[in-house]
Amino acid sequence: MASTVQVLMSTYNGIDYLREQIDSILAQDHPHVRLLVRDDGSSDGTVSVLREYEAKYENVDVINGENLGVTDSFFRLLEQAGDADYYAFSDQDDVWKKEKLSRAVATLERKQRSGEEPLLYFSRLEFVDENLNHLGYSPEVNVTGFRNALIQNQSIGCTSVINAAARRLLVEDLPDEALMHDWWVYAVVSAFGRVVHDPTPTILYRQHSSNVVGDTPSRLKHFFKRLRRFMTRNWKNDIFRPSNQARRLAQIFGEQLGDKERRLVERMVWSKRSLLHRFLYALTADVERNSLIDTLLFRFMVVINRY
């Protein structure tokens, strides 16, 4: 019997593109797919659309929730999901290629060493505009693993699929705050299991003015978008705080971390003590982003305490 996949979707005022996204999930060529949607307090008719699908399809379930924000909404979905072999995250405004889930499942089943090993799959993105016209592709991934996951999220949630062992590990103790749900998943699975990247794009990643979290196919625009975010004066609410996430990893998992992973976390936390500690960490940190320029930018952000 084919493996079961539970798709987890969080919605918020997503009525414009929601039907296309759900239709693409229901049209997957993998035979056993369930869709669990948690609405995060929409006011635009999104819930009515979801109820239509729930009434029509036995494999669609809807939770009408209060507004928690995208990260906590996905964490609640992880907690409330039923038993399945695999769990896939979904945005509300993309379109999935029909082989997305079957490709992910086949890849994970080839890589699985034991039923207790946490695994995470993620793929490349194809960027499209509001009308699904091709714009480009996300950058090729050159590095994955915990030393990357501490300072960069490459496992974009809408492409990510985890196995049951990863979900069990995650829901044992979810954080009260994280940079993003997909970044937390990437960091935790990297620490305790393995991450598999698929260089073949499996979704049409729609770019539009209402994206909650977006990206761009232009590397130059992507760089300046990050730079503006890094240099914002609103430091308290800035999204880029990987040192806080590292601290939470240490608090939640503590001695469960392997020696190598624990040292990486401890060094990052230790570096926040003073300017001298930050300067030494910037020179010697054994963490790495996907490109040399990104890694150098991170080292600069360490020195000015913007990490």
N, C-alpha and C positions, 0 to 999 in steps of 0.2 A: 504494500500500500504506500502511496506517495506521502511524503512528509506534509504536515499541516503548517500553514503560515498564518499567523495573526498579524494583520496590518493595524497599526495604531496611528490614528489621525487626530490632530487637534485643530479645531476650526475657530475662527473669530472674524465675524463680518466678512465672510469669504464667498458671498453668493455669486459674484461675477464669474468665477472660473470653477466653482465647486463641482458642477455636474460633469465637466470634462475630466476632472481628476478622478472622481468616483467611478465613472464609466471605464476609465483606463485600468483601474484596479480590478473591477469586476470582469474585464476582458482578458485578464492574464491567462497565459497558456498553462500555468501551474494548476493542477486540478483541485487542490484543497486549500482554499483561501477564505479567511474570515476577515471582516472589516469592523473594527471597533472605533467609533468616533466619539470624542469628548468635545462638546462645544463649550468654549471658554467665555460664556456670557455675551453672545452675539445679540445685536439689536436690528439686524437688516433683513431678516427672513431666512437666514442660513438654517436655523433649526427646522423650519417648515420643509425645506428641501431635504434635509436629513431624514425627517420623519417619513417623507414620501418613499425614500429608498428603503428605510427600515420596514415599512409596511409591504413593500414589493418583494424584497429579497430576504430569504431566511438567514443568509450569512452576513447580514448587516445589523449591527446593534449600535444604539445611540445613547450617550450619557449627556444629559443637560446639566452642565455644571456652572458654578460661579466663576467669575473672572479671577484667575490666578496668575496669568502671564504664560507665555509659551513654554518656558522651562518647566515650571511646576505642573502645568497641564499635562505635559508628556510624562512627567514622573508619576502622576496619578494614573495615567493610562497603563504604565508599566505595572503598577501595583494591582490594578483592577482587571487586567487581562486574564483570560482563561488559559488553561493548559494548551500548549502548542509545541511543536518541534522548533519553530523559528518565529522571530518577531521582527517586523519591518516597520520603520517610521515613515510617515507620509505627511507632506505639506498639503495645503488645501488648493493650490493653484497651479500645479504642474501637470504634466501628462507623462504617464509611464509607458515605456515600450513594452509590448506584450510579453516579451521574454524576460523582463526584469527579475521577477521572483524565481522563475525556474533556473535562470542563470546563477543567481545568488545561492540557491539551495544546492545546486549541483557542485558549485565551487566549494561551499562549506563542507559538504559530505565527502568530497575528495580529501579535504584537509584535516578532517576530524580524526584525532588520535584516540580519544576516549570520550565517553558521554559526560565526563566531568570537566572537560577542558573548555573554558569560555572562548568563544570565537566571535569575531566581528568581521563582516564583509562590507566594503563600500566600493563604489564605482566612480568613474569620471562623469562629468556633467556635459550635456549639450545645451548651451545657452540659446534661448529663443526669445522673440519679442512677444507682445501681447497676443498677436495673431499666429503664433507658433512658427514664425519665419526664423530660419537659422541665423544665429549671430556668431557662433564660435564654440570653443570647447574650454573647459577648465584646464589649468596647467597640468602637465604630467607630474606624477608623484615620484619623487626621487628618494624619499626617506619616510619610514613609518616606525612605530614602536614608541616605547615609553619616553625616551629622551626627546622625541619629537612631540608627543602628546602633552608633555608638561607645558610647552610654550606655544603650541600651534594645534588648531583643530583642522585636520584634513578630511576627516570622516563626516562629510556633510549628511545631516540626519536623513534627508529624503532619499538618499542612496543606500543607507545603512540597513543591514540585516544582522541580527544576533541570534545565537542558538539559545536553547533553553538553559544551559548551564550559565551563560552570561547573564540572562535575565534573573536567575536565582541569586547570583552573586550581587547584582545591582540592587534588588529590592530588599536585601537583608538590612540595609541601612542607607537610605537615600539621604543626600545632604539637604540642609535647610536652605542652601543657596549654592548655585553653581553658575559658571559663565554661560553655558548653554547645555541643554540636555544631551546633545550629541557629543559635545566636547567632553563632558563627564563620562559618558559611555566609552568614548575612545580612550580616555586616560585609564579608566578602571580595567577595561579588557586588555589594554596594552600591558598593564602591570601584572596581571594574573593569567593571561592567556595569549592568544595570537590574533593578529590583525591581517586580513587578506585584502589587497587592493586589486580591483579589476580595472584595467586601462580602457576598457570598452564602455562608452557612455550608455547608460540604461534608462535615462529619463530626459525629457525635454523640460529644462529648468527655466520657467517663465520669468522674464524681467519686466516689471511694471511698477507704476508709481506707488502701489499699495503694499509692496513687499514688506513683511515684518522684518525679515532678515534677508538681504539680497547679496548679490555678487555681480561681477561684471566680467565679460570675456577679455577685456582689454587689460593687459598686465600693467600698463602705465597708469590707467585709471584706478585699477585695483590698488596699486602702490600708494597713490596719492589719497585714495579713500581711507586706507589704513592710517596713513600719516596724519591726516586731519583728525581722525578719531583718537590717535595716540596723543596729539598735542592739544586736545580740547582743554579748556580751563576747568570744565566740570569734572575734576578728578575723582570726586567721591562716587559719582554714578557712572564712571567710564567702564565700558564693557571689558576692556582688556586688563584683567587683574589675575594673571595665572599664578602669582605667588599666593594669593588667597585660596585658590583652588588647591594648590599643593599643600597648604596648611590643613585644609579640610580632608584631603586624602590621608594625611598623617593621623589626624584625629579619628577618622572612621576606621581605617584599616591597620594603623599602628604596626604591631609586630608581625602581622600577616604578610606584609610586604617582604619580598626577597631582599637580600643584602644590597644588591646593586640598585634596585629601585628605591630602597629606603635611603641610601646615600644621596641619590639624585634629589629626592624630596628634601632631605635635611639640609643639603647645600643651598638649595633655593631659599628655604625658610631662614637659614642662618645669614644669608646675604642681606636681609632686610634690617640688620642691626644698626648699621652706620654707613656713612659714605665710603669709608675704607673697605668695609666688607663688600659693599656693592662693586667697588672698583676691582677688587681681587676676583670677585665672581665674574665680572664682565670679561676679565682676561683669561679665566681658567674654566669657565662653565662648560661641562660636557653635555650640553643640550644642543639641539640642532633644528632649525627650521628647514623648509623644503628647498630653499636656494641660499647661496652664499650672501647675497645682498640682504635677504630677510634675516639671516642669522646675525649679520653685522648690525642691522637696525635693532634687533633685540638687545644686543650688547650695549648699544647706545642708550636704549630705554632703561636698562638696568642702572647705568651710571646716574641718570637723572631721576631715578626712582619712579618710573612709570610702568611698572610691571607687577 
